[in-house]
Amino acid sequence: MNVATKANAGMVARDSPETGFMADDGPAAEIVARADFSDVTFSLEFRHPMMARAARPGQFVIVLSHEHGERIPLTIADFDRDKGTITLVVQAVGKTTRQMQQACRPGTTLFSIVGPMGEPSRIGAVMKVVCVGGGLGVAPVFPQARAFKERGAYVVGVVGFRNKALVFWGDKFRKVCDELIVCSDDGSVGIKGLVTEGIKVAMAKHADIDEVVAIGPPIMMKACAETTRPRGIKTTVSLNPIMVDGTGMCGGCRVKIGDKMMFACVDGPDFDGHLVDFDDLMNRLRRFKEEERQAMEKWSESCRMAAPAGR
Amino acid sequence: MAAKRKTIRTIPQQRTPMAVQDAAARVKNFGEVSLGYEEKDALVESERCLMCPEPACVCGCPVSIDIPGFIAKIIAKDYRGAYDVLTDSNLLPAICGRVCPQEIQCEGVCPVGDTLKPVAIGRLERWVGDRAIAEGWTNVPYIEPNGFRVGIVGSGPAAIACAADMAKAGCEVTIYEAFHKPGGVLRYGIPEFRLPDRVVDGEIANLTRLGVKIRCNTLVGRLFTIEQMIGEMGYDAVFIGTGAGYPSFMGISGESLNGVLSANELLTRCNLMHAGAFPDYDTPLHLGKRIAVIGSGNTAMDAMRVCLRLGAEKVHCVYRRTKVESPARVEEVEHAEEEGVEFHWLTAPVEILDDGDGKVRGMRCIRMDLGAPDESGRRRPVPIAGSEYEFEADMIVYAIGTNANPIIGQTSKIKLNRRGYIDTDDDLATSLAGVYAGGDIVTGGATVILAMGAGRKAARSMKAYLGIRDTDIVYLSEHQRRANTLFGIDAAEKAFARLHVA
């Protein structure tokens, strides 16, 4: 108790057994598990009991993988309050994510991870909901589907992948859906076509869909919103603009919703898909195309020059 | 023994100049612009203080530093003593000496300034603060722990000041910071050439020496709420110092084009994430060549001067009023002018223009005139019809102010005022029992010293709330115990009866 008397008290671990909260001190959250779904997609499970307790569907974290790194948002794809872990699913598309793909293994930590961030998804008292996930998007929409199911809704899951080999979390998702429609670009599994085809199948079958939740690349979410617009079905999307702080203080993640400007990190990330200006979002995502290319080139160069790690 | 009384004629007449990096050289580096005094400069300048019996400067200071007190110690070459006097009221002398707008505070009311230039109080404070960091001085008095646990949200000036006071009073203090590094606006907002990181680190190290725990990467409101802090987590009192960062935009067309960003984003990328060193650091910036910054406050000055140092060809300041109304610290405007920033007063943007590929190519501006005063007393800018023209720019930075950060309001039942800031009473108590707030999250964007003053004021209220009896004697100014007074009466008073003083 008498920590304050010591001149150099510093970072002493302090549990509060009477509250069940463990002070968030010591090293950053540790990675306890990793799964690779393809040569670009992988999941990381972090031990972070406080965040697992606080996380709600739709929220994200901001991650800084090393001290010279950049802060990037990643959706919380799963959280286990009993195990005390949260799971992120990452697509290695640029320097930072490729570096994470190489370096992040069980037992390692990231330089910093903060969250949960963003307004949680509104899991309302809907009777029937379609949860749509495209490519990477099946991961972030999983917690919403699970929450709707737990609420007692009838959940139709629609997932899309380029081909059968890229499918992941199939069983995991099936468990939280009453119906699952799988789509693939090449028809190797499920329906041939994009997730919009899957939505059309669901819309044809069910006249009483209350809400559609669609998460994926902006072009996919835009297409989903256009598919539901004629029937006027409430469509919720989760936007993924470039972010720095994630706490609403820089405005870098600003998006156009109807005639208003909002910050995706604190006013979102969920928004009404029929009001989102997707073209603006896609334009803003091109902000650093040049720097991204430069960073990838430098990274690939340094990979070629480094001694190959045993794989 | 009464010292020889100083008069305006006997003190050094010139304000001691302070070394400053040459303008042409300093636009290419992030080294400090103002280089500070040497010991000999400090000794000469401190002689200029008239040691007024009723010092106006103490009232002019938002935290009532005993200014004649610390200056007297410098004269006596008791630099440690000067540091002690300073830190009675101000934990961060090296920071405030650099960033306070002294011209409207202590130096603004210094009577020497009526005839000559005022005593350079800020520079003296900075000199003492820097000396303390160099020598590793800390004032850690013996602290009697009282068992109370205090939670502080944020790690900017208000939070740091509150944390220091509560720790000195014997509480177990924990600071929660959302970013990966503490300091708040001192870290992400004020650039390296005005306030080096090592100074911020030095002042924060003092906090840990007092026993304060600092937990970064913790977003209060989302990881846990204010209510949980008071409830399950068992904090006896909480201070909220989350700041006013939620940048304002104008709502004109084209604001979401690539190349348009808020000053907060520019400064966070550069100061906190070191985007200037891309690709050695991963955060990009994509600096323009011809940059326009809208606004003329301290944030705008910082944004402009950062852009110059990062290699912009030309940086412009666009402001709808004139230099007179500019809210920035005078020294910053002067330095910006010297560094080659071009100022466009009485000008406002109307529309941001697209280059056809989703990027900014310029803006349409309109000339303004100052009309009748508005409610704040300042003359309202009025557009001059037909004066629109195109201004070429490939990067536009908004530095027109901020609003309240919404997260605490979203996640707590705490009462907010009409503008979204946290509502407090005169003692900085919020609507939640045991929860206090101060700084920009209460007042809107202001200054470091005002935030610190608020942090200290909240600490006083929190101690009263917890029932901690603080003798407060350490905070009383020493000027009532100075050498040339006797029971508060100036010893030079001729009509005073002689008394033996033991």
Interface residues (C-beta under 8 A of the other chain):
Chain A: M1 N2 V3 A4 T5 K6 A7 N8 A9 G10 M11 V12 R14 S16 E18 T19 G20 F21 A23 D24 D25 A28 M50 M51 A54 Q59 L64 H68 G69 E70 R71 K95 T96 F111 S112 I113 V114 G115 P116 M117 E119 V244 D245 T247 G248 M249 C250 G251 G252 R254 V255 K256 M261 F263 V266 D267 D280 N283 R284 R286 R287 F288 E290 E291 E292 Q294 A295 K298
Chain B: V140 Y142 I143 E144 P145 G147 A167 G170 C171 E172 V173 T174 A178 F179 H180 T208 R209 L210 G211 K213 I214 R215 C216 N217 T218 L219 R222 L223 F224 E232 M233 G234 G243 G245 Y246 P247 F249 G251 E255 S256 L257 N258 L261 S262 N264 E265 T268 R269 M273 H274 F278 P279 D280 Y281 D282 T283 P284 H286 G358 T402 N405 P406 I407 Q410
